[in-house]
Amino acid sequence: MISRSIDRLPNDLRVVSINMPHLHSAELALYIKTGGRNDPPGKGGLSHFLEHMLFRGTAEYPTSTEIETAFEAIGGAVNASTDEECTCFFSRIHPEHLAKGIEILSSMILRPLLTDFEIEKRIIAEEALDDLSEKGEEINPHNLASRLLWPDHTLGMPTIGTLETIDSFTLQDIKNHFDAYYLPGNAVLVAAGNFSHDTLLKAAENSFSSWCSKESPAVCPPIEVQSNPQSLFVSDSDSQAHLQISFRSVSRSDKRIMPLRLLRRILCGSGSARLHLTLRERLGIVYSVDANIAAYEETGYFSIELSTAAENLHLAVSEVLAELVRLAESGVTETELERVRNIYFYELDFSRDSCFEMQVRYGWGELMDIVREIDADMADASALTAEALKNVATELFKPSNLNLVVVGAWGEKERADVVNELERYSEKWIFS
């Protein structure tokens, strides 16, 4: 039986435990509420860069190798990630060494040395080059879609930054960002596995009680302005065209998130999903097609992503948009709804066996103030009707929400055909 407990230290650090007595491993994580959207003007990528710098050594573990070795000695493999809204440091560890894992993590956060600054700049620059063409142009479809959605906001910037912003970073920039956002009231310490909440709480008190708290800066919401479909085409020396169709969507607290989860599964993600059957099984023009939901504090997007040969680009776009029109026009069948609902239920049940998924659900959820119990998600999904999904599809997939990005192999004919298809989509969309 999984149980969740939460406490708050005097310095405002939230401590969350998920007791999973059937497991022989534990997952430890520290979430900090700062990501790409918190980067200062002209300093895109600073949150991500700071995450890397915290691996460069601490007072107790002066080198990155010593940090890695310390985690390996307790069964761990420490890692971190930075997205648009948060930074997370995490590692699998043996439950017997929970306190040691927390001590190493606190050393990284409270006593970093911030050394090898120029070396790290070179490393991150190499990482950023992965998203650039031979001409130095951005070719990451996700980054380009974000730019279309929020062109004048940090949500529209690559989380990693650009070569120019990375080169502009100073050590003082790093220290200022660290002081502004790496605060106990802006963080959640979470662990999932076979241990008691008291064990976690005591270890947190021993390692993090000296962390001083203050208010972190407020975020600026993006301005949402769009009235027609938008498109962006970027040429690259590739054998395929990479397509991302992103629809401006809802925030993570919006009640329409659950219908979107089921709509995503109706369109993509399994062998019986609509777009898989059409694009792969019937037409044979893709290897795979995926759909994703990104939900932020006050906005989000729903994306459909695929790769195909240039000569099939127009066909792929027309088939995807036709399927969205069918969803808004005819909705889903009861059989379809039951099928994807059961898929979702199985995924939720399977997540109970993963200490990583449990720490994400309850750790990230606590940070973002949207903690959801699995049973509550199941109840909400059970209550959804086919009509509810049709209504959300009608609201979401309207032309004024559509942003299309194509990267790779395409010619002017393919571009013109796709742009014309977007115009036809607007004409076909007669749903209120």
N, C-alpha and C positions, 0 to 999 in steps of 0.2 A: 504494500500500500504506500503510495507516494504522498508525502505531506510537505506543506510549504510553511515557512515561518519567516517573519521579518522583524527586525529591530532597527533602531536609529541611534547611533552613538551621539554623545553630547556635542560633537562638532558637526552633526547633521549628516554624516555618512550613513547611508542605508545599507543594511546587511541582510541579505536574503539567502535562505538555505532551502534546498529541496532534498528531503531525505528519501533516498532510493535504496532501501536495505538489501535488495536482491542483486546489486551490482558489486563488482570488484574494482571499479575505477571511480574516479571523481573528476569533475570538470570545474575549474576555477576561472573566474573572469572578473575583470574590473571594467566597468563602462564609465566613460567620461562624456558628458553631453557637449561635445564640440566636434564639428566636422567641416566639410567644405563650405557650408553656408555661413560659418562663423569666421571665415578668413577675412582679414582686413582688405579694404580696397587696394587693388594693385598687388596683392600678396596671395593670390590664389595658390592653393597647395600647402599653405603654412601648417594647417592642422595635421595633414599627412606627413609633412616633413618632421614635425615635432614628434610624432609617433615613432618614427625611425630613430631620432636622436636619443630617445629614452632607452634604446638598446645598446648605446655606445659605452656603457659602463656606469657604475654607481660607486658610492663611497666604500661599500662592502665588497662589491664585485667590479673591479676597475676596468674590465674589458668586456666586450660583447661575448667573447668565448667563455669567460668565467660565468656570465649570466646563463648562457646556454647549458654549460656543464652542470651548474647548480640545479637547474630544472631537470636535466636528464638523470641526475642522481636520485630524484624522487619519482621517477617514472614519467617525467614530463617532456614536452616539446613545445616551448613557449612560442607564441605567435601574436600578431596584432592585425587589426584592420581599421581603416578609416573610411567612412562613407559620408554622405551629405550632412548627416546630423549627429553622428557620434563616433567616438574612437573606442575600440575594445581591445584589451590585452587579455589573452586567455591561454590556458594550458590544461591538458589532461595530466592528472597526477594520481599517485596511489593515495587512497583515503587515509592511510596511516600517517602521511606526511603533509596533511592539509595545512598545519600551522607553519611548516617550513615554506611551503609554496606561497603563503600569504606574506611571510617575512621577506622573501625574495622580491615579490611583486611590490611591496611597500618601499623597498630600497630603490627600485626603478622609478617610482613615482615621487618619493619624498627627497631622495638624495642622488639625483642624476648628475653626472659629471659634464654632460653636453660637450664631449670632446670630439675630435675628428670631424669638425664641421665641414671643411672643404671636401673631404673624402666622401661624406654622405651626400653632399650636393652633386658630386659626379655620379654617384650611384643612382640617385633619383632622376637625374637627367637621362641616364641610360634607360631607366624604366619609362620615362615620358616619351622617349624616341619610339617605343613600341606602337604608340598611337599616331605616329606621323608617317607620311609618305616620303618617297625619295625627294620630293620637292619641298618637304617641310610642312605640308598641309595636314590638318587634323583629319584622320580617317577612322576614328572610333565612332561607330554609329550612335552609341549611347551618349557620348559627349556632344555630338552634333545635334541630336534630338533635344537634349537639355538646353542647348544654345537657342534652338528654335522656340522652345516653350517659354524660357525665361531669359531673354537676351540681355536684360539690364539688371540682372540679379546674380548673386553668388551661386544660387542653385543652377544657373546656366553655365558655370565654370567647371572645367574638369577638376575632380577632387584632388588629383595629383598636381594640378597647376600646369603651367606652360614652361617651356625652356627659359623664357624671359623672366617670369615671376620667380622661378627657382633660382636663377642666377642673381636675382635682386635681394634674396634673403640675407639678413645679417644675424649675428648671434643675439643681438639685442631684440630683434623681431621675435626670435624663438622664446627668449626669456619673458618678453611682454605677453605673448600669447599663453605661455605656461602659467604665468601669474594670474591672468584674467579668467582662465577656464578650468585649470586643474585644481579644483576646490572640492572639499568633501560634500558640500551641499549640492554639487553638480555631478555627483558620482554615485554609482551603485556597486557594491561588492557582492558577488553571488557565487555560490558553489552548489553543485548537485552531485549526489553520490551517497555512499554508505557511511554516514557520520552523524553526530547529533548537532542540533542547532547551537547548543551551549558551547560545543567545541569550536565551531566557526566564530561565534560571537566573542569568545575569549581571545582567540587568535587575532581577530580584527581589532579588538581593544588594545592588545599588546603592540600591534604593528602600526596602527593608523591613528591612535588617539592624539598624537602630536600634530596631526595635519590641521592647519589653521583654516577657518572658514571665513568667507565674505560673499557678497552678492556677485554673481556673474552677469555680464552684459546681456541685455535683451536682444532677441533676433528681430530682423526687419522682414516683414512679410513681402512676398513678390506681388507685383501688380499684374493681374491676369487680363490681358487685352488680346482678343482674337475674334474675328468675325467670319473668316473664310479658311478653307484648307491652306496649309503652308507646306512648301516642299523645298528640299535642299539636295543638290546633286554634287558629289565630289568624285572626280576621276582618280583612279589608282590603277597601277599595273597589276591587275589581279585577273584570275581566270573566271571569276564570278562577280555578280552584283550582289551586294549585301544590303538588305532592305530592313528598315525598322519603321513601322507605322505606330506612332504614339498618339494616344488620345488624352487630352487634358482631363484629369480625373479628380478624385475626392481625397480629402485628408484622411489620416489613419484613424481618427475618431468617428468618422462618418458611418452611419448605419448601413450605407450601401456597400461597404467593404465586403460583407458576407455574400451578397449576390454576385459581386465581382469575382470572388474566389470560385464560385461555381461556374460562372460564365467562362472564366479562364480555362477550366477543365472541360467545358463543353467544346471549346474551340481547339485547344491544344493539350498536349501532355500525356496522351495515351493513344494506343493503336486504334481506338474507336472514336477519337475526337474528330470533329467535323473537318477542320483544316488539314489534319493528317490524312484523312480519307480522300479528300479532294486533291490536294497538291502532291501528295506522295503516291498513294495507292491508285488513284484514278488517272492522274495526268503524268506522274513520274517526273516532275520538274524540280523537286527538292529532296534532299536527304532527310531533313528534319525541319519542323516549324515549331516555334516556341511562343508562349505568351507570358508576360510578367506584369506584376503590379508593384509600383513604387508609391508609397503613401507617406507624406511628410506631415508636418504639424498643421499646415493650413491648405495644402494642395497635394497634387500627385499626378501620376499618369498610368495608363494601361497600354502596354506595348505588345505588338506582334512582330516577331523577328524571323527572318529566313534568308537563305542564300540560294541563288539560282543563276544559270547561264544568262548572259545579257539578252539573248533572243527570246528568253522566257519571262523577262521582267514584267512586261505589260500584262501578260496572261496571269502571272502570279498576283499582281496588284488587283486586277479586275476580279479574280476569283475570291480574294480575301474580302474586298469591299462588297461583292455580291453576297457573300455569306453574312456579313454584318447587316445588310439590308434585310435579308431573310430573317435574321434574329429579331429585328425591330418590327418586321411585318407580321411574322407568323409565330414568333416566340420559340419555346422549346416544348417538346412533348413530355408527358408525365413519365414515360419510360426513360427518356434522356435525363430528366431531373433526378429520378431515383438512382440511375446508374452513377452519375457524377457525385451525388450525395453520399452514396456508399463508398466510392473511391476516397472521398474526403474523410469520411469516418474512419476508414482503415488507416489512412495517413496519420490521423490524430492518435489513434490507438497505438500505432507503431512508434510514435514519438515518445510514448511513455517508457520505452526501453532505451532511450538515448539520453545520457546525462548532458550531452552538448545541447540537444534541442530543448531540454528542460531549463538549462541555464539561460538560453536565449529567450524563451517564452517568458520566464519570470524575472530575469535580470534586465534585459532590454525593455521588457514591458513595464517594469517598475520605473526605469529611467524616463520613459516616454509617457508615463501615467496612463497606460492602457493595459493593465494586467487583465488577462482573460483566462479563466479556467477552461480546461478542455471540455468539461461537461456543458459549460455555457455555450461554447462554440457549437457543440453538437446540437444543443437545443435550438439555437438560432438557425442553424442550417435546416433542421427538421421542420421549422415553422415556415420556411420559404415556399412560396408557390410558383408555379410556372408563370403566372401573370406578373409576379414581382420581378422575376428575372427579365421578362420582356420589357417592363417599364424602365428598369435600369439600363438595359441595352439601348432603348430609345433615347434616354437622357445622355448616355456616355458617347455613343458612336455617331453623334450628329456631326455634320461637316465642319462646323465652327470649332470643334475640338481637335480636328485631325492635323497631325504634323508628320510628314513623310520624309525620310532620309534614305538616299541611295548612295552607296560607296562602292567603288570598284569599276568593273567593266560595264560601260554603257556608252551609247552613241546618241547623237542628237535626235535620231528617230525614236529611240527608246524613251528619251526624255520627253519628247513632245507627246508620245502616246500615253505616258503615265500622267502627265499634266492634264491632258484631255480627259483621262479617266477620272481624275479628281473632280473635274467640272461636271461630268456626267453623274458622279456620286451625289454632288450637291443638288442636281436636278431631280434625281430619284428620291431624295430624302424628303418625304412629304409627311413625316410623322411629327406630331406636336410634342 
